Amino acid sequence: MEASKDSYPNEFGAFLKAEEGVIYEIALLPGTISGNVHVIFPQYSIPIDFNYVGSVHSHPSGNTRPSDADLHMFSNTGPLHIIVGYPYSLESYSAYNRNGNPEKIKVI
C-alpha cells in the first residue's frame, strides 16, 4: 500500500515472494518502467526463484479489476496477483489467480 502511495500518480509494480502460503516480500525488478496507466516488467530480469508466486501492482484510478494487459501478464507470471486501487488502503485491493478469477487472501 505504501509503495503504491509513493508512486502515485504513476502505477507501482513488483513481484511477490511467498513461503508456505505466506507472502513475505515484494521484489522490485531492475529496469521496471512505470507510468500513469502502465507498469512494464522486463521479463529478462525476473530471477529464477521458485518463491515468486505472482505480482502486485497499483491502479491510480481506484478500479481494482484487471485489464486485458493485466490478464495477459497474470497468465505468465505466477498463480496470485494483487491489484491495489487508490486510495491504497486495506479496503481497496483485489486478488486474482492467473486466469483473472477473484481470490480471497487474508492480511496478517
GROMACS elastic network, one bead per residue, 0.5 to 0.9 nm:
[ bonds ]
;  ai    aj funct       b0    kb
    1     4     6  0.51886   500
    1     5     6  0.63236   500
    1     6     6  0.87478   500
    1    58     6  0.85208   500
    1    84     6  0.70183   500
    1    85     6  0.89219   500
    1    87     6  0.87677   500
    1    88     6  0.51278   500
    1    89     6  0.63325   500
    1    90     6  0.78393   500
    1    93     6  0.89801   500
    2     6     6  0.61531   500
    2     7     6  0.86495   500
    2    88     6  0.74605   500
    2    89     6  0.88559   500
    3     6     6  0.50309   500
    3     7     6  0.62477   500
    3     8     6  0.87376   500
    3    12     6  0.68149   500
    3    13     6  0.87275   500
    4     7     6  0.51529   500
    4     8     6  0.62317   500
    4     9     6  0.88725   500
    4    10     6  0.83213   500
    4    11     6  0.68908   500
    4    12     6  0.52678   500
    4    13     6  0.80852   500
    4    57     6  0.76283   500
    4    58     6  0.58860   500
    4    59     6  0.85343   500
    4    60     6  0.83672   500
    4    84     6  0.74683   500
    4    85     6  0.85094   500
    4    86     6  0.83042   500
    4    88     6  0.66617   500
    5     8     6  0.52556   500
    5     9     6  0.81904   500
    5    12     6  0.85226   500
    5    58     6  0.89483   500
    5    86     6  0.80664   500
    5    87     6  0.77290   500
    5    88     6  0.64891   500
    6     9     6  0.85718   500
    6    10     6  0.89210   500
    6    12     6  0.84225   500
    7    10     6  0.53358   500
    7    11     6  0.62034   500
    7    12     6  0.57304   500
    7    34     6  0.85610   500
    7    58     6  0.88468   500
    8    11     6  0.64713   500
    8    12     6  0.77758   500
    8    36     6  0.80681   500
    8    58     6  0.88075   500
    8    60     6  0.66023   500
    8    86     6  0.86260   500
    9    35     6  0.81933   500
    9    36     6  0.59607   500
    9    60     6  0.60818   500
    9    61     6  0.89970   500
   10    34     6  0.62702   500
   10    37     6  0.69421   500
   10    38     6  0.78045   500
   10    39     6  0.85468   500
   10    58     6  0.83694   500
   10    59     6  0.82960   500
   10    60     6  0.67727   500
   11    34     6  0.58427   500
   11    35     6  0.59047   500
   11    36     6  0.56850   500
   11    37     6  0.64530   500
   11    38     6  0.61272   500
   11    39     6  0.61602   500
   11    57     6  0.67554   500
   11    58     6  0.51266   500
   11    59     6  0.59292   500
   11    60     6  0.62805   500
   12    34     6  0.65818   500
   12    35     6  0.84734   500
   12    38     6  0.85311   500
   12    39     6  0.67480   500
   12    56     6  0.80277   500
   12    57     6  0.51998   500
   12    58     6  0.52108   500
   12    59     6  0.79990   500
   12    60     6  0.89803   500
   13    28     6  0.74836   500
   13    29     6  0.87386   500
   13    32     6  0.79093   500
   13    33     6  0.89239   500
   13    34     6  0.76700   500
   13    39     6  0.61075   500
   13    40     6  0.82348   500
   13    41     6  0.79409   500
   13    55     6  0.73208   500
   13    56     6  0.56939   500
   13    58     6  0.66258   500
   14    26     6  0.59581   500
   14    27     6  0.54802   500
   14    29     6  0.67127   500
   14    32     6  0.85691   500
   14    41     6  0.82525   500
   14    54     6  0.88145   500
   14    55     6  0.57684   500
   14    56     6  0.54499   500
   14    57     6  0.63735   500
   15    25     6  0.83288   500
   15    26     6  0.55296   500
   15    28     6  0.65757   500
   15    29     6  0.76869   500
   15    46     6  0.87754   500
   15    52     6  0.68061   500
   15    53     6  0.76248   500
   15    54     6  0.57591   500
   15    56     6  0.60045   500
   15    57     6  0.85266   500
   15    77     6  0.87423   500
   15    81     6  0.87540   500
   16    23     6  0.65363   500
   16    24     6  0.77614   500
   16    25     6  0.60091   500
   16    27     6  0.61681   500
   16    51     6  0.81275   500
   16    52     6  0.55769   500
   16    53     6  0.56707   500
   16    54     6  0.52983   500
   16    55     6  0.51849   500
   16    56     6  0.67014   500
   16    80     6  0.84208   500
   16    81     6  0.82359   500
   17    22     6  0.83483   500
   17    23     6  0.56079   500
   17    24     6  0.60473   500
   17    25     6  0.51680   500
   17    26     6  0.62130   500
   17    27     6  0.70985   500
   17    49     6  0.88296   500
   17    50     6  0.85434   500
   17    51     6  0.51201   500
   17    53     6  0.57818   500
   17    54     6  0.75732   500
   17    55     6  0.87283   500
   18    21     6  0.60041   500
   18    22     6  0.51008   500
   18    24     6  0.55358   500
   18    25     6  0.70327   500
   18    51     6  0.54148   500
   18    52     6  0.64522   500
   18    53     6  0.63355   500
   19    22     6  0.53952   500
   19    23     6  0.66032   500
   19    24     6  0.73139   500
   19    51     6  0.63729   500
   19    52     6  0.89949   500
   20    23     6  0.85132   500
   22   108     6  0.89843   500
   23    26     6  0.81001   500
   23    53     6  0.83515   500
   26    55     6  0.82619   500
   26    56     6  0.79142   500
   27    52     6  0.86981   500
   27    55     6  0.89447   500
   28    32     6  0.78642   500
   29    32     6  0.58420   500
   29    41     6  0.71293   500
   29    42     6  0.75862   500
   29    45     6  0.65922   500
   29    46     6  0.68481   500
   29    47     6  0.88779   500
   30    41     6  0.85963   500
   30    42     6  0.78637   500
   30    45     6  0.68637   500
   30    46     6  0.88901   500
   31    40     6  0.86536   500
   31    41     6  0.73171   500
   31    42     6  0.62966   500
   31    45     6  0.78556   500
   32    39     6  0.69896   500
   32    40     6  0.56699   500
   32    42     6  0.60472   500
   33    38     6  0.80364   500
   33    39     6  0.56165   500
   33    40     6  0.50164   500
   33    41     6  0.67501   500
   33    42     6  0.82485   500
   34    37     6  0.81012   500
   34    38     6  0.59486   500
   34    40     6  0.64387   500
   34    41     6  0.88189   500
   35    38     6  0.51445   500
   35    39     6  0.62556   500
   35    40     6  0.86581   500
   36    39     6  0.84229   500
   36    59     6  0.85616   500
   36    60     6  0.73428   500
   37    59     6  0.74666   500
   37    60     6  0.77896   500
   37    61     6  0.86948   500
   38    59     6  0.85533   500
   39    57     6  0.77426   500
   39    58     6  0.88600   500
   40    43     6  0.88450   500
   41    44     6  0.86867   500
   41    45     6  0.81790   500
   41    46     6  0.84208   500
   42    45     6  0.56912   500
   42    46     6  0.73293   500
   43    46     6  0.56190   500
   44    47     6  0.81143   500
   46    49     6  0.84179   500
   47    52     6  0.88347   500
   48    51     6  0.89631   500
   48    52     6  0.84683   500
   49    52     6  0.59884   500
   50    53     6  0.75821   500
   52    55     6  0.83649   500
   52    77     6  0.85087   500
   52    78     6  0.72184   500
   53    77     6  0.75708   500
   53    79     6  0.58992   500
   53    80     6  0.60193   500
   53    81     6  0.81586   500
   54    74     6  0.74099   500
   54    77     6  0.55325   500
   54    79     6  0.58003   500
   54    81     6  0.52521   500
   54    82     6  0.81888   500
   54    97     6  0.88195   500
   54    98     6  0.83641   500
   55    74     6  0.78119   500
   55    77     6  0.73059   500
   55    78     6  0.75487   500
   55    79     6  0.89573   500
   55    80     6  0.68072   500
   55    82     6  0.62933   500
   55    83     6  0.84759   500
   56    80     6  0.87291   500
   56    81     6  0.56890   500
   56    83     6  0.57976   500
   56    84     6  0.74262   500
   56    95     6  0.88703   500
   57    81     6  0.82095   500
   57    82     6  0.65087   500
   57    83     6  0.51902   500
   57    84     6  0.62126   500
   57    85     6  0.87805   500
   58    61     6  0.88308   500
   58    62     6  0.83960   500
   58    64     6  0.80600   500
   58    82     6  0.83168   500
   58    83     6  0.54165   500
   58    85     6  0.56737   500
   58    86     6  0.76764   500
   58    88     6  0.81162   500
   58    93     6  0.86656   500
   59    62     6  0.56903   500
   59    63     6  0.63065   500
   59    64     6  0.65409   500
   59    65     6  0.89156   500
   59    83     6  0.68146   500
   59    84     6  0.61380   500
   59    86     6  0.65735   500
   60    63     6  0.77705   500
   60    84     6  0.83910   500
   60    85     6  0.59742   500
   60    86     6  0.51505   500
   60    87     6  0.79122   500
   60    88     6  0.86842   500
   61    64     6  0.84201   500
   61    85     6  0.67117   500
   61    86     6  0.62075   500
   61    87     6  0.89915   500
   62    84     6  0.76996   500
   62    87     6  0.67884   500
   62    88     6  0.81796   500
   62    92     6  0.74376   500
   62    93     6  0.88427   500
   63    66     6  0.84002   500
   63    83     6  0.86805   500
   63    84     6  0.84270   500
   63    85     6  0.57534   500
   63    86     6  0.77355   500
   63    92     6  0.86381   500
   63    93     6  0.88990   500
   64    82     6  0.86225   500
   64    83     6  0.54785   500
   64    84     6  0.62500   500
   64    85     6  0.53885   500
   64    86     6  0.87775   500
   64    92     6  0.74645   500
   64    93     6  0.61843   500
   64    94     6  0.59151   500
   64    95     6  0.87036   500
   65    83     6  0.75040   500
   65    94     6  0.75338   500
   65   100     6  0.89022   500
   66    69     6  0.78025   500
   66    70     6  0.53361   500
   66    71     6  0.62304   500
   66    83     6  0.75144   500
   66    96     6  0.84262   500
   66   100     6  0.70806   500
   67    71     6  0.62701   500
   67    72     6  0.86708   500
   68    71     6  0.50911   500
   68    72     6  0.62852   500
   68    73     6  0.87218   500
   69    72     6  0.51110   500
   69    73     6  0.62890   500
   69    74     6  0.86115   500
   70    73     6  0.51063   500
   70    74     6  0.60252   500
   70    75     6  0.86750   500
   70   100     6  0.84977   500
   71    75     6  0.62649   500
   71    76     6  0.89288   500
   71    98     6  0.73386   500
   71    99     6  0.68786   500
   71   100     6  0.59271   500
   72    75     6  0.53851   500
   72    76     6  0.68953   500
   72    98     6  0.87506   500
   72    99     6  0.88230   500
   73    76     6  0.53866   500
   73    77     6  0.62264   500
   73    98     6  0.84036   500
   74    77     6  0.54227   500
   74    78     6  0.65848   500
   74    79     6  0.75306   500
   74    80     6  0.77766   500
   74    81     6  0.67255   500
   74    96     6  0.84423   500
   74    97     6  0.73907   500
   74    99     6  0.69837   500
   74   100     6  0.72464   500
   75    78     6  0.70493   500
   75    79     6  0.79900   500
   75    97     6  0.84861   500
   75    99     6  0.61978   500
   75   100     6  0.82621   500
   76    79     6  0.89296   500
   76    98     6  0.76252   500
   77    80     6  0.85346   500
   77    81     6  0.87351   500
   77    98     6  0.77032   500
   78    81     6  0.76664   500
   78    97     6  0.81545   500
   78    98     6  0.63925   500
   79    96     6  0.81876   500
   79    97     6  0.52379   500
   79    99     6  0.84303   500
   80    95     6  0.69492   500
   80    96     6  0.58567   500
   80    98     6  0.62480   500
   80   103     6  0.79844   500
   81    94     6  0.83967   500
   81    95     6  0.55446   500
   81    96     6  0.51867   500
   81    97     6  0.61827   500
   81    98     6  0.72383   500
   81   100     6  0.85604   500
   81   103     6  0.88610   500
   82    93     6  0.68844   500
   82    94     6  0.57110   500
   82    96     6  0.63427   500
   82    97     6  0.89084   500
   83    92     6  0.86104   500
   83    93     6  0.55604   500
   83    94     6  0.54237   500
   83    95     6  0.63545   500
   83    96     6  0.82105   500
   84    87     6  0.85269   500
   84    88     6  0.59767   500
   84    89     6  0.80027   500
   84    90     6  0.88160   500
   84    92     6  0.60406   500
   84    94     6  0.66095   500
   84    95     6  0.87398   500
   85    88     6  0.54566   500
   85    89     6  0.79517   500
   85    92     6  0.52604   500
   85    93     6  0.56982   500
   85    94     6  0.82897   500
   86    89     6  0.75690   500
   86    92     6  0.67782   500
   86    93     6  0.87026   500
   87    91     6  0.89357   500
   87    92     6  0.68672   500
   88    91     6  0.78746   500
   88    92     6  0.58180   500
   88    93     6  0.73862   500
   89    92     6  0.52480   500
   89    93     6  0.74084   500
   90    93     6  0.66619   500
   90   107     6  0.84776   500
   91    94     6  0.88473   500
   94   102     6  0.72924   500
   94   103     6  0.77692   500
   94   104     6  0.82143   500
   94   105     6  0.87044   500
   95   100     6  0.87440   500
   95   101     6  0.83801   500
   95   102     6  0.57911   500
   95   103     6  0.51796   500
   95   104     6  0.65886   500
   95   105     6  0.69490   500
   96    99     6  0.75357   500
   96   100     6  0.52347   500
   96   101     6  0.52392   500
   96   104     6  0.81094   500
   97   100     6  0.53256   500
   97   101     6  0.54786   500
   97   102     6  0.64842   500
   97   103     6  0.62246   500
   98   101     6  0.74928   500
   99   102     6  0.89506   500
  100   103     6  0.88675   500
